[in-house]
């Protein structure tokens, strides 16, 4: 199956999930909300609400800033988008449907976010859950530090 085909299938699935969520909770199903959802699922990065709004305006979508922010909250509530607070006041988001659990490295200087997955973390979760008789449903691991060599902020400091 091609990558584009897989992306189209995922978008179709998330549109259905979002549609059911909106209906069940008495929210209107507007073209703007679905356009925001599709734009998010075409991305492969972490983003903030303002960057998404600007991107959509540049793509000639007729969406308001409030619609972007409100739609993001709806998408977080139905687990189609994850909201992260990586140590700054600015919330960042990423698509979450159909993506395996992963963890993050965050540069404290430039804010760059790198994702990683290590099976040992799952082993630790399983071991600690069993040892402490705790049903672990999910986790978030964020490691903070500095980009080595490629950080635009530290490169400017040395000049």
C-alpha positions, 0 to 999 in steps of 0.5 A: 500500500502506498504512503499516499493511499495510507494517508488517505485511509487515515484521513477518511477514518479520522473524519468519520471519528470526528463526525461521530464525536461532533454529532454525539456532543451536539456540535455543528459539522462545519467544513472549516472544522473538517478542513482543519482536521485534514490539514493536521493529518497531512502534517508530520510535525509538532505545531502550535495553534497560531502556526496552523492558523497562519498556514491555513490562511496562506492556503486560502482557507476561510477560517478564523483564529477562534475556529482553529483554537476551538477545533483543536480542543475538540480534536484533543477531546476525541483523542485525534490530536495530542496537546503537549506543554514542552516547558514553555507557555506555548502549547504544541499539538500533533496528530495521534490517531494510528500512531504508536506511542513515542517520546520526545527530546526537547531543546531548551534553547531553540524549542526543537522537538525530536521524537524517539521510540525505545522498546525498553520504555515499554518494558519499564512500564510493564515491570513497574505496573506489575511490581506496584500493582498499577494499571498503566494506560499511557505515558509521556516522557519528555527529555530536555537538553540542548541540540548538539552542533545544529541548534540555531540558538547556540550557534548564534551565541558563539558568534 
